[in-house]
Amino acid sequence: DIQMTQSPSSLSASVGDRVTITCRASQGIRGDLGWYQQKPGKSPKRLLYGASSLQSGVPSRFSGSGSGTEFTLTISSLQPEDFATYYCLQHNSYPLTFGGGTKVE
Amino acid sequence: QVQLQQWGAGLLKPSETLSLSCAVYGGSFSGHSWKWIRQPPGKGLEWIGEINHSGSTNYNPSLKSRVTISVATSKSQFSLKLTSVTAADTAVYYCARGAMDVWGQGTTVTVSS
């Protein structure tokens, strides 16, 4: 199985801050990675796919980069509605695996 | 706009079978695969498995011996069965479209004697 190591597991930030979350794959996954946002009691929402492509309707302050084993999600200027938990997901090979999550608080 | 509506029993006893269904509204069913994901209380997300419109499946090896995902293409529905549940199967279960860009609302399943 491909292990997805996400860091940090939590972070404290303020509105307007630049936030960066990292996901590291245990083996190369090309660009087969998505980023998801989840708020309490809600279903996850896809933010980015293909490591760097923005999902339709998602604000441009969200961006992604990386390929192979190292990936980052960046929020350029944190907004109040961005306080949530973020997950990466690799879909390069089965079983699909998620990172452990990053809680932004 | 595609929507997924899921339903199923929310309270089970140990050793029973979990059974959930998910209906797809407003979009193509045959052009996609369909997934199940779960999230134990306070924990992260776990991919359970998936099926395409023709019935071809992939399962998480950690659950493979107990999981069956099936599809009813004529109804634009797919289903999850998980046998011999234990407390460790307590979780919110989600259905999702193949690209995981559309998710159901989630169903809380509790296993308790």
Interface residues (C-beta under 8 A of the other chain):
Chain A: D1 G34 Y36 S43 P44 K45 R46 Y49 Q55 Y87 L89 H91 Y94 P95 L96 T97 F98 G99 G100 G101
Chain B: G44 L45 E46 W47 N58 Y59 N60 P61 S62 Y94 A99 M100 D101 W103 G104 Q105 G106
